[in-house]
Amino acid sequence: MGSTGTVLRELRGAQKSAKGVSLYSRYVNRPAGRVLAAGAYRAGLTPNQVTLISALFTYGAVASVALVEPSWTLAVLVYAALAVGFAFDSADGQLARLTGRGGPDGEWLDHVVDCGKLLLVHTAVLISFYRFGELPSEAWLLLPLGFQLAAVVTFCAGLLREHLGKAAASARGPSWAAAPTGPVSRVRAVALLPADYGVFCLVFLLLGAPGAFRAGYAVLAVVHTLFLAAFLAKWFRELKALRAG
């Protein structure tokens, strides 16, 4: 087992492509995940154990949103736990690529945890609105449901686009199955920031000011819905092109 510095250098070579990744994930979450992956490697943890640690931080934060009255202290603790959980979510894949211990079971577990957090985080906001919020209107209770729909459909449709695309490309031969190459677009990386889960987590820093939290949450809900429409149109065109190509 090499030194931490050696492991970190090896992890830098075990990164996914930066294409289609926002600046937050590229420059904040992945580097944080790399440090956590190195620590996990030194501790002898498996990728699946790292996934479960990610779930522990994330689901603990989500439960706190639903059960504890909003305050500035809660805001900081919830954001910190969500951010750490997201970094561990990056670390499990990096550790799997470093050790060669990844597999369908680990990918399945990772996706189950991710899907669960998208369902539960918006459910927790709904419960918090109902229990603690002095809402201008009961219609605000519909907002987390709409945001949840946009988040879950984006997640599931993205996974289907990835797996169906790989299957269709592989069926056409190695030249189709090869990963696309080209420069990483900085403009696209900036444009994707509002849709990044790490940026979404930042809104929980406003929990101490319920009105500001509702406003920030509502803006992100609208942005994520617009991104969903754009992603669905893009992914449909790409899959249709694979069929016709």
C-alpha positions, 0 to 999 in steps of 0.5 A: 500500500503506497503513501497517500501522495502516491495514491492521490497521483494514481487517483488523478489518472482514474478520473472520468472524462470532464466532458459534460461536467459542471465546474463544481463537480470538476474543481470541487467535488471530484478533488474532494472525492479524490482525497476521501478515496485516498483515505478510504484506500489507506483504511482498506475500505471497499467502494461499496462501503464508501457508498454506504458512508455517503448514504449515511451523511446524505440521509442523516442530513435529509432526516434533519431537514424533515425533523428539526426546526430550521435554524442557522445552525441546522443550515450549516450542519445540513449543508456540510453533511450533504456536501460531504455525502456528495464527495463520498459519492464521487469517492466510491467510483474513484476508489473502484477504478483505482482498485479494479473492484468495481462491478455491477453490484457497486454500480447498482448500489450507487444508483439506488442510493442516488435515486433514494436521496433525490426522492427523500431530499424533496420529501424532507423539504415538503415535510419541513414546509408543512411542519415549520413553514409559515407559508404564504399559500398552501400551494407552496406544498406542491413545489417540492413535488414538482422539483422531485419529479424534475430531479428524478426524471432527469436522473432516470432518463440520463441513466437510460440515455447512457445505457441505451446509447452504449448498447446501441453503439456497441451493437454497431461495432468498436468504432461506434462504441468508442468514447467521443473525443474533443475539447472540454467546453468551459462555457458548457461547464459554467452553464451546467452549474445550476443543474449540479447537485452540489450547487443545489445543496448550497440552498440549504445554507438559507434554512435559517431564513425560511423566506429566502430558502423558499425563494432560492428553492423555487428558483432552482426548481424552475431552472431544473425543470427547464434543464429537464426539458432541454436534456430530454430533447437532446437525449431523444435526438441522440438516441434517434440518431443512433437508430438511424445512423 
